Amino acid sequence: MTVRTRVLVAGKNGQLSKSLKVASAAATDLEFCFFDRHALDVTKAQSCSAIIDRLRPDFVLNLAAYTSVDDAERFPDDAHSVNGVGAGNLAQISAVHDIPIIHISTDYVFDGEKRSPYDETDRTNPVNTYGMSKLAGENSVSRLNPKHIVLRTAWLYSPFGSNFVSWLLSMAVEGRPLRIVADQVGNPTSALDLAKSLADLIRQLDNTDWTNLSGTYHLAAPEPLSRFQWAKRVVALSGELYGPTCQVSAAATTEFATPATRPLRTVLSMDKFQNTFGLKFPPIEQSIGDVLQALPRSRKVAQ
Ligand SMILES: NC(=O)c1ccc[n+]([C@@H]2O[C@H](COP(=O)([O-])OP(=O)(O)OC[C@H]3O[C@@H](n4cnc5c(N)ncnc54)[C@H](OP(=O)(O)O)[C@@H]3O)[C@@H](O)[C@H]2O)c1
């Protein structure tokens, strides 16, 4: 009988978790054990300890997070509790059992002022509470578990939950023309593609020598786009697939008042991940197409 690599996943109902479930459905070598916040509340050390003790996984994968960037301004304690303290709890308790942790972080740890892509040696300087709380999580994970991989990803979209692509389609279904900011530039990343990369990464890390591997890596789809360019591609592809489409015009971030400041240009360099593990992301048209095809019909068709 094949011994499967067991991975404890915190944050069962998030879009990346759901994407991982789809991406790993056929995997015979990996066993992902997903826990929602009722079964495993990362903010409670006791809860983390009980589950890790019982399951004794080969890896801990932290996909639990407080991800509403605007709400985090109003509820900073909640954001810090999940993104900072929670990440630290998982790191510390997994370290006790010598279990490696893979922790997901964000491009929002940067201030967005750099003109060229950010690499892992660049200075972090978050401009909002969400970014600060995620940076606190990164720091705790790297301090508390010597076997850690911190993966900074960006601008996730998927067929699950609310995200930029599903929001665009719901607006397009209503036939509204949209104004989308052209001065925020990042790496739109399909959670389905990221999930496949995570599974591949775990295979590579299994039984590996951790001596020089622990650290922070950037892992996102490599093509940088502005939100405006991204939106144009989504509605164009939606039209080609007989879905809703609408007019999209360019706007500036300053035209929209939001509780949280957004860093403007957080393009990530993936060179370190590419050179260490190899990077496999399809062209963005294919990634967007896959997500559009997988979205529930109710979100793609005018009612
Ligand atoms: N979304 C993006 O654009 C983006 C960009 C860069 C990085 N990231 C990072 O990527 C990772 C995955 O993001 P995502 O978009 O999949 O997030 P998501 O859809 O918001 O999912 C986060 C999950 O964490 C769970 N959670 C919240 N508090 C918890 C707690 N105390 N204990 C256990 N679980 C808890 C939530 O549970 P409930 O369902 O019960 O609320 C939710 O299922 C996060 O680390 C995020 O910071 C995301």
The ligand as a Gaussian input file, in Angstrom:
#p B3LYP/6-31G(d) Opt

LIG

0 1
 N       -7.491000      36.722000      -1.735000
 C       -6.420000      37.325000      -2.229000
 O       -6.502000      38.100000      -3.206000
 C       -5.077000      37.074000      -1.625000
 C       -3.961000      37.764000      -2.115000
 C       -2.711000      37.519000      -1.549000
 C       -2.579000      36.604000      -0.526000
 N       -3.684000      35.957000      -0.062000
 C       -3.521000      35.000000       1.031000
 O       -3.865000      33.714000       0.540000
 C       -4.397000      32.920000       1.606000
 C       -5.717000      32.315000       1.165000
 O       -6.611000      33.375000       0.858000
 P       -8.111000      33.117000       0.381000
 O       -8.416000      34.138000      -0.641000
 O       -8.335000      31.664000       0.087000
 O       -8.876000      33.519000       1.713000
 P      -10.425000      33.346000       2.082000
 O      -11.189000      32.857000       0.904000
 O      -10.851000      34.602000       2.742000
 O      -10.366000      32.168000       3.147000
 C       -9.800000      32.324000       4.397000
 C      -10.345000      31.213000       5.283000
 O       -9.768000      31.366000       6.575000
 C      -10.769000      31.012000       7.511000
 N      -10.526000      31.580000       8.830000
 C      -10.713000      32.862000       9.254000
 N      -10.434000      32.965000      10.565000
 C      -10.054000      31.730000      10.986000
 C       -9.653000      31.180000      12.236000
 N       -9.583000      31.943000      13.333000
 N       -9.321000      29.875000      12.284000
 C       -9.399000      29.088000      11.192000
 N       -9.812000      29.532000       9.974000
 C      -10.119000      30.842000       9.881000
 C      -12.055000      31.554000       6.924000
 O      -13.137000      30.881000       7.523000
 P      -14.667000      31.296000       7.270000
 O      -14.976000      30.745000       5.883000
 O      -15.396000      30.605000       8.354000
 O      -14.711000      32.791000       7.336000
 C      -11.863000      31.235000       5.453000
 O      -12.399000      29.981000       5.133000
 C       -4.475000      33.860000       2.817000
 O       -3.349000      33.684000       3.618000
 C       -4.442000      35.249000       2.203000
 O       -3.926000      36.201000       3.097000
 C       -4.917000      36.161000      -0.586000

